[in-house]
Amino acid sequence: MFGKKKQTSIGDPFFARVEQTDIDLNDEVIQDLAEKSGVSESWPNVSLSGLQQFAAGLVNDVVRAGDHDLRLGDVVYFTTNEKGRAEPTGLSWEKATLTAGFENIVVSTADHIFNDTEIRQDEDMTYDIIVEALQPLMDAVLADGSLSSDDLPDLPSEEQFRQARETGEVLTIEPNKFQRTTIEVKPPVVQAVENETSDKSHEKVVTTVPVIPKVVEQPKQPSTVKPTVQAVVPTQDNAEGIMTESDPTQKLIDRVNLAPSAFELSDVKADLPAEHPNYVVSRLNADKAKANDFLNDTSNIYTQKIRKAMSDLLKQQQAKTKAAVEQLRDTNVSETVDAQMKEERATEFETRYAQAYQAREAGYRTAVEDEKCAS
């Protein structure tokens, strides 16, 4: 049974082990997710791709469906040496908790490493050491195809990490795809390309080439929390009507992010004794930190709901567009034009005939009247 098997080794050069988990391994939904992701075969040792798929499934089917967080456990990363033995990398995602705002295992691991209090207080733990420890994990998920470069975390700068250490500020770690934005959108520019078609007609063909706006990297701002809501309105139409992961409009929707205002924390250390003069400030800091966590979790939940609503609306609009395009493609234009021309010609002939007949009849009556008057 899942979770009760003897620990099985994994041949992957880089893998993870889930320790001290709180999830119910006997739950049918969790067992089904474990089997689909392949982690049940070697649990608690899991491949990176299996862990990513399993965690994403838990977020969709358990966390969001049940509207509550789920503590996964301590995720410890290992490498396999030349003798096939597991060696710890020193990198871990401790007290891993899955929330509605979960992106992927690498982003969550980086978020834990850069914001963990014990790591920040360790003077020997430098910024370079942290980045060097994360790099093999990022290389491994790219190598096995678990994630793309856009899914990898956009790491803070060394200066941002230093300031966060001094102020206690929580650094926001997000995927690279959230840092990409289109800064300029211009209407398509039509370029004329003249081609000679044949010796008889010598007609010129004009080809329109739309100029696509460039996507550039925007410099990441320091991680200060501001009461902003980033919203993107799709500006491109997809005539095919089928939404894929590379759909530019869907990428814009994925960038929607709600950033709530956070309570400012003072520089007073946490967990001060009661006799300390700053004890009250210390306790207020703890309460503010909990409130900030609640605000972040809530904003993540509503961000996901907004993205889903916009994605559903996008699918509906694309389906309508696709139906209209298919109807146009199925229409026999030549027959439609021919029928319309025949109808218009018959109507025009009847109209002209009636006008000519009335004119002749009027001329005839005038001539008859003139004859009568003359006689």
C-alpha positions in Angstrom: 0.0 0.0 0.0 1.1 3.5 -0.7 3.2 5.0 2.1 3.8 1.6 3.8 6.3 0.1 1.4 9.9 -0.4 2.1 12.0 2.7 1.0 13.0 2.3 -2.6 16.0 3.9 -4.2 15.7 6.0 -7.4 18.2 5.9 -10.2 17.7 9.6 -11.0 20.9 11.7 -10.5 18.8 14.3 -8.6 15.8 13.3 -6.5 13.8 14.3 -3.4 12.7 12.6 -0.2 9.5 13.6 1.7 9.9 13.2 5.4 7.6 13.8 8.4 4.6 14.2 6.1 1.1 15.1 7.5 -0.9 14.0 4.5 -3.3 11.1 4.8 -1.7 8.4 2.7 -4.8 6.2 3.0 -7.0 8.9 1.4 -8.4 7.6 -2.0 -7.9 11.0 -3.7 -4.3 11.2 -2.5 -3.6 7.6 -3.4 -5.0 8.2 -6.9 -2.8 11.3 -7.4 0.2 9.4 -6.1 -0.3 6.6 -8.6 -0.9 9.0 -11.5 2.3 10.9 -10.7 4.3 7.8 -10.1 5.5 8.7 -6.6 3.7 5.7 -5.0 6.3 3.3 -6.4 9.3 4.7 -4.5 7.7 6.7 -1.7 9.1 8.6 0.3 11.9 8.9 -2.4 10.4 10.7 -5.4 11.6 12.0 -8.7 11.5 15.7 -9.3 8.9 15.3 -12.1 6.8 13.0 -9.9 7.0 15.4 -6.9 6.0 18.4 -9.1 3.0 16.5 -10.6 2.0 15.1 -7.2 2.2 18.5 -5.5 0.3 20.2 -8.3 -2.4 17.6 -8.1 -2.7 18.0 -4.3 -3.1 21.7 -4.8 -5.9 21.4 -7.4 -7.9 18.5 -5.9 -7.3 18.9 -2.2 -6.1 22.4 -1.3 -8.4 24.4 -3.6 -11.2 22.0 -3.5 -11.2 21.9 0.3 -10.2 25.6 0.7 -7.4 24.8 3.2 -3.6 24.4 3.2 -1.9 21.1 3.3 1.4 20.4 5.0 3.4 18.1 2.7 6.3 17.6 5.1 10.1 18.2 4.9 11.3 17.8 1.3 15.0 17.0 1.3 17.0 16.9 -2.0 19.6 14.2 -2.8 22.0 13.4 -5.6 23.1 9.9 -6.7 26.9 9.4 -6.6 29.0 7.2 -8.9 28.4 4.1 -6.7 24.6 4.6 -6.9 24.3 5.8 -3.3 22.2 8.8 -2.2 24.1 11.8 -0.9 22.3 14.9 0.6 22.8 18.1 -1.3 22.3 20.3 1.8 19.2 21.8 0.1 15.7 21.3 1.5 12.2 22.7 1.6 11.4 22.4 5.3 7.9 22.4 6.6 6.6 22.4 3.0 3.1 23.6 3.0 0.9 23.6 -0.2 -1.3 26.6 -0.6 -3.6 27.8 -3.3 -0.8 30.1 -4.5 1.6 27.2 -5.2 3.5 27.6 -8.4 6.1 24.7 -8.4 8.5 23.0 -6.2 11.6 25.1 -7.2 9.8 28.4 -6.5 8.6 27.1 -3.2 12.1 25.8 -2.3 13.7 29.1 -3.2 11.1 31.1 -1.3 11.8 29.0 1.8 15.6 29.4 1.5 15.6 33.1 1.0 12.9 33.8 3.7 13.8 31.2 6.4 14.7 33.0 9.7 17.4 30.5 10.7 19.2 30.8 7.3 19.1 34.6 7.5 20.6 34.5 11.0 23.4 32.2 9.9 26.3 34.6 9.1 28.1 31.9 7.3 25.2 31.4 4.8 26.0 33.9 2.1 24.0 34.8 -1.0 26.4 33.0 -3.3 26.1 29.8 -1.3 22.3 29.9 -1.5 22.3 30.5 -5.3 25.0 27.8 -5.8 22.8 25.4 -3.8 19.7 26.1 -5.8 21.4 25.9 -9.2 21.7 22.1 -9.4 18.0 21.8 -8.6 17.1 24.3 -11.4 19.4 22.5 -13.8 17.8 19.1 -12.9 14.2 20.1 -13.5 15.2 21.6 -16.8 17.0 18.5 -17.8 14.1 16.1 -17.0 11.5 18.4 -18.6 9.6 18.9 -15.3 9.6 22.7 -15.8 10.6 25.3 -18.3 12.9 28.3 -17.9 9.8 30.5 -17.5 8.8 28.4 -14.5 12.1 28.8 -12.7 12.2 31.4 -9.9 13.3 34.9 -10.5 15.9 35.1 -7.7 16.4 38.4 -5.7 19.6 40.3 -6.1 22.3 40.1 -3.5 21.5 43.7 -2.4 17.8 42.8 -1.9 18.7 39.8 0.1 21.1 41.9 2.3 18.4 44.5 2.9 15.8 41.7 3.8 18.3 40.3 6.3 18.5 43.7 8.0 14.9 44.6 7.9 13.2 41.2 8.2 11.3 41.9 5.0 9.7 38.9 3.3 11.1 38.5 -0.2 8.6 37.6 -2.9 9.8 34.8 -5.1 7.9 34.4 -8.4 8.5 32.5 -11.6 10.3 34.2 -14.4 7.2 34.3 -16.5 5.6 36.8 -14.1 8.5 39.2 -14.7 7.9 39.4 -18.4 5.7 42.1 -19.8 5.0 43.7 -23.2 5.9 47.4 -22.8 4.9 48.6 -26.2 2.0 47.5 -28.4 1.7 49.0 -31.9 -0.8 48.2 -34.6 0.5 45.9 -37.3 2.6 47.7 -39.9 1.9 46.6 -43.5 4.9 46.1 -45.6 4.4 45.8 -49.4 6.3 43.1 -51.2 5.8 43.3 -55.0 6.1 40.0 -56.9 5.7 39.4 -60.6 3.1 36.6 -61.0 3.3 35.8 -64.7 4.4 37.1 -68.1 0.7 37.5 -69.2 -0.8 39.4 -66.3 2.2 41.1 -64.7 0.0 41.7 -61.7 1.6 42.8 -58.4 0.9 40.9 -55.2 1.0 42.8 -51.9 1.9 40.7 -48.9 1.1 42.0 -45.4 3.6 41.3 -42.8 2.5 42.1 -39.2 5.2 43.5 -37.0 4.9 41.7 -33.6 5.7 43.8 -30.5 8.9 42.7 -28.8 8.7 41.2 -25.3 11.6 42.5 -23.1 12.7 41.9 -19.6 11.7 44.6 -17.1 14.1 45.2 -14.2 12.7 43.7 -11.1 11.8 46.2 -8.4 12.9 45.9 -4.8 10.6 43.6 -2.9 8.5 46.2 -1.1 4.9 45.4 -0.6 2.5 48.0 -2.1 -1.3 48.0 -2.3 -1.4 47.3 -6.0 -3.5 45.1 -8.2 -2.0 44.0 -11.5 -4.6 43.2 -14.1 -4.0 42.4 -17.7 -6.7 42.8 -20.4 -6.2 40.5 -23.4 -5.4 42.5 -26.5 -4.8 39.8 -29.1 -7.3 37.7 -30.9 -6.8 34.0 -31.6 -8.7 33.2 -34.8 -8.2 29.5 -34.4 -10.2 29.5 -31.1 -8.1 26.7 -29.4 -6.2 27.8 -26.3 -2.8 26.3 -25.7 0.0 26.9 -23.2 1.7 29.2 -25.8 -1.4 31.3 -26.3 -0.2 34.9 -25.8 -3.5 36.0 -24.3 -3.4 33.1 -21.8 0.1 34.2 -20.8 -1.2 37.7 -20.1 -3.9 36.1 -17.9 -1.2 34.2 -16.1 0.5 37.5 -15.1 -2.6 38.7 -13.2 -1.4 39.1 -9.6 -3.1 40.6 -6.5 -0.6 42.3 -4.1 -2.3 43.4 -0.9 -0.9 46.0 1.5 1.1 44.5 4.3 1.7 45.5 7.9 5.1 47.1 8.4 7.4 45.1 10.7 9.8 46.9 13.1 13.4 45.8 13.5 12.7 44.4 17.0 13.7 40.7 17.3 11.0 38.1 17.7 10.3 36.0 20.8 11.7 38.5 23.3 11.2 37.7 27.0 8.4 39.3 28.9 10.8 41.5 31.0 12.3 43.0 27.9 11.3 46.7 27.3 10.4 45.8 23.6 8.3 42.8 24.5 5.0 44.4 23.4 6.5 45.5 20.1 7.9 42.0 19.6 4.5 40.4 20.1 2.9 43.0 17.8 5.5 42.0 15.2 4.5 38.4 15.5 0.8 39.2 15.1 1.5 41.4 12.1 3.6 38.6 10.5 0.7 36.2 10.9 -1.7 38.8 9.4 0.6 39.3 6.5 0.7 35.6 5.9 -3.1 35.5 5.9 -3.3 38.4 3.5 -0.8 36.8 1.1 -2.7 33.4 1.2 -6.0 35.1 0.6 -4.7 37.2 -2.3 -3.2 34.0 -3.8 -6.6 32.3 -3.6 -8.5 35.2 -5.2 -5.7 35.5 -7.8 -6.3 31.9 -8.9 -10.1 32.5 -9.0 -9.7 35.6 -11.2 -7.3 33.8 -13.5 -9.7 30.9 -13.8 -12.7 33.2 -14.5 -10.7 35.1 -17.2 -9.5 31.8 -18.7 -13.0 30.5 -18.9 -14.2 33.7 -20.6 -11.3 33.5 -23.0 -12.2 29.9 -23.9 -15.9 31.0 -24.6 -14.8 33.9 -26.8 -12.4 31.7 -28.7 -15.0 29.1 -29.2 -17.4 31.7 -30.7 -14.6 33.0 -32.9 -13.8 29.5 -34.1 -17.4 28.8 -34.9 -17.7 32.0 -36.9 -14.5 31.2 -38.8 -15.6 27.7 -39.6 -18.9 29.0 -40.8 -17.1 31.4 -43.2 -14.9 28.6 -44.4 -17.8 26.3 -45.0 -19.6 29.0 -47.0 -19.4 28.6 -50.8 -18.7 32.2 -51.8 -18.9 31.7 -55.5 -22.4 30.2 -55.3 -23.6 32.9 -52.9 -22.3 35.7 -55.1 -23.7 34.0 -58.3 -27.2 33.7 -56.7 -27.0 37.3 -55.5 -26.0 38.6 -58.9 -28.8 36.7 -60.7 -31.3 38.0 -58.2 -30.0 41.6 -58.6 -29.9 41.4 -62.4 -33.5 40.1 -62.6 -34.7 42.8 -60.3 -32.8 45.5 -62.2 -34.2 44.3 -65.5 -37.8 44.3 -64.3 -37.3 47.8 -62.9 -35.8 49.2 -66.1 -38.5 47.5 -68.2 -41.3 49.0 -66.1 -39.7 52.5 -66.3 -39.3 52.3 -70.0 -42.9 51.0 -70.5 -44.3 53.8 -68.4 -42.3 56.3 -70.3 -43.5 55.0 -73.7 -47.1 54.8 -72.6 -46.9 58.4 -71.3 -45.4 59.6 -74.6 -48.2 57.7 -76.5 -50.9 59.3 -74.5 -49.4 62.8 -74.9 -49.2 62.3 -78.7 -52.8 61.2 -78.8 -53.9 64.2 -76.9 -51.9 66.5 -79.1 -53.7 65.0 -82.2 -57.1 65.5 -80.7 -56.3 69.1 -80.0 -55.0 69.8 -83.5 -58.1 68.4 -85.1 
